[in-house]
Amino acid sequence: MALPNVMGMPVWLLLLMMSLATYRGTKLVVEDTFPPVLWLRDRLVGGWRPLTEQELDSHTLLDLPSDDVAAPHPTLGSVMRIDGQINRYVPRSRWSPYWLAELLSCPWCASGWIAAGVTAGTWATAGLPVPVLVWGAVWAAGALIAAQEWA
């Protein structure tokens, strides 16, 4: 019995590509430091985050206290060494609801919506067998890859 194809592509390869696209989209939304994405995530999510390379290069950091003690910085706001890495606190915008901040900071949550978009786009353009099951599989694979330290 031959495996089904979608637009001449084996379904397993399509699922793999969709999972990798979900993984990339999740990493972009949750932790990428590309300036426009980081600016938007800072406003929508806020909280403690590691300094970017540009922030480390362009700001003088005085000797910080030991781990888990916040110190004021003239341009970065509050900074703290967490697990040996310098972090800064970015306040979330008042108009950004808590649930949105959680959605955009959680790889598992964000990957579900990204997988839904990838699945819907693929279904609309190429067609898919059983799109709801495909969405669940793509969500699981994309989230598992995005949650890895090495990814």
Wavefront OBJ file of the C-alpha trace (Angstrom):
o trace
v 0.000 0.000 0.000
v 1.452 3.342 -1.054
v 1.570 6.245 1.369
v -0.532 9.274 0.377
v 1.011 12.310 -1.256
v 0.045 15.973 -1.041
v 0.911 17.897 -4.216
v 3.433 15.175 -5.133
v 5.150 15.283 -1.719
v 5.001 12.409 0.762
v 2.823 13.291 3.754
v 5.610 12.406 6.229
v 7.908 14.978 4.577
v 5.167 17.601 4.616
v 4.567 16.941 8.339
v 8.297 17.232 9.032
v 8.509 20.545 7.168
v 5.412 21.877 8.944
v 6.882 20.849 12.316
v 10.157 22.614 11.559
v 8.293 25.729 10.405
v 6.338 25.669 13.679
v 9.578 25.309 15.636
v 11.164 28.290 13.826
v 8.087 30.449 14.280
v 7.924 29.552 17.967
v 11.568 30.480 18.528
v 11.006 33.785 16.705
v 8.004 34.689 18.864
v 9.306 33.427 22.219
v 13.008 34.226 22.338
v 14.535 35.759 19.205
v 16.481 39.000 19.723
v 15.822 40.461 16.258
v 15.227 44.125 17.257
v 11.642 44.639 15.995
v 10.523 41.298 17.470
v 12.332 41.969 20.764
v 10.834 45.481 21.006
v 7.316 44.115 20.504
v 7.837 41.198 22.917
v 9.222 43.591 25.569
v 6.015 45.642 25.367
v 3.651 42.666 25.288
v 5.414 40.284 27.704
v 7.835 42.276 29.871
v 9.622 40.723 32.842
v 13.225 39.621 33.338
v 15.156 38.756 30.198
v 18.860 38.297 29.360
v 20.670 41.276 27.869
v 21.234 41.115 24.131
v 24.750 41.301 22.674
v 24.032 44.878 21.554
v 22.939 45.881 25.067
v 26.033 44.277 26.570
v 28.293 46.077 24.072
v 26.669 49.518 24.292
v 26.140 49.854 28.061
v 28.686 50.040 30.810
v 27.795 47.588 33.526
v 29.248 48.245 36.911
v 30.061 45.366 39.202
v 26.762 43.733 39.932
v 26.026 42.141 43.269
v 25.888 38.375 43.523
v 23.112 36.372 41.898
v 19.464 37.242 42.540
v 20.037 40.817 43.781
v 18.655 43.595 41.556
v 20.651 46.785 41.000
v 19.541 50.005 39.293
v 21.128 50.975 35.986
v 20.804 54.511 34.528
v 19.553 53.407 31.087
v 18.578 49.741 31.390
v 16.448 50.031 34.526
v 16.845 47.169 36.989
v 19.543 44.635 36.196
v 20.311 41.399 37.976
v 22.643 38.454 37.547
v 20.506 35.302 37.266
v 22.354 31.991 37.020
v 25.506 33.881 36.069
v 23.833 35.756 33.190
v 23.029 39.489 33.310
v 19.297 40.162 32.940
v 17.214 43.311 32.830
v 13.650 43.946 33.900
v 11.361 45.322 31.209
v 7.895 46.458 32.348
v 4.980 45.144 30.304
v 2.695 47.740 28.731
v -0.437 48.390 30.783
v -2.695 47.622 27.834
v -1.162 44.149 27.341
v -3.288 41.564 29.170
v -1.666 38.934 31.358
v -2.940 36.050 29.204
v -1.223 37.509 26.122
v 2.064 37.813 28.014
v 1.765 34.164 29.050
v 0.914 33.083 25.511
v 3.938 34.845 24.002
v 6.456 33.732 26.630
v 5.520 30.029 26.779
v 6.994 27.902 23.967
v 4.279 25.269 24.352
v 1.443 27.822 24.211
v 2.858 29.875 21.359
v 3.648 26.786 19.293
v 0.003 25.721 19.433
v -1.165 28.899 17.741
v 1.736 28.928 15.317
v 1.039 25.275 14.418
v -2.609 26.218 13.856
v -1.528 28.950 11.430
v 0.938 26.678 9.624
v -1.687 23.917 9.384
v -4.420 26.289 8.188
v -2.106 27.834 5.586
v -0.996 24.442 4.305
v -4.553 23.119 4.279
v -5.770 26.170 2.353
v -2.990 26.070 -0.247
v -2.087 22.377 -0.650
v -4.818 20.458 1.141
v -4.245 18.081 4.037
v -5.689 14.781 5.146
v -7.344 15.104 8.580
v -6.177 18.691 9.366
v -7.117 18.571 13.070
v -4.896 15.530 13.643
v -2.134 17.114 11.572
v -2.375 20.270 13.710
v -1.949 18.241 16.924
v 1.027 16.330 15.530
v 2.712 19.461 14.183
v 2.076 21.283 17.474
v 3.610 18.442 19.507
v 6.690 18.074 17.314
v 7.293 21.831 16.998
v 6.882 22.404 20.744
v 9.161 19.503 21.672
v 11.924 20.795 19.415
v 11.504 24.416 20.594
v 11.725 23.376 24.261
v 15.181 21.835 23.869
v 18.221 23.682 25.232
v 20.206 23.024 22.057
v 17.500 24.317 19.734
l 1 2 3 4 5 6 7 8 9 10 11 12 13 14 15 16 17 18 19 20 21 22 23 24 25 26 27 28 29 30 31 32 33 34 35 36 37 38 39 40 41 42 43 44 45 46 47 48 49 50 51 52 53 54 55 56 57 58 59 60 61 62 63 64 65 66 67 68 69 70 71 72 73 74 75 76 77 78 79 80 81 82 83 84 85 86 87 88 89 90 91 92 93 94 95 96 97 98 99 100 101 102 103 104 105 106 107 108 109 110 111 112 113 114 115 116 117 118 119 120 121 122 123 124 125 126 127 128 129 130 131 132 133 134 135 136 137 138 139 140 141 142 143 144 145 146 147 148 149 150 151
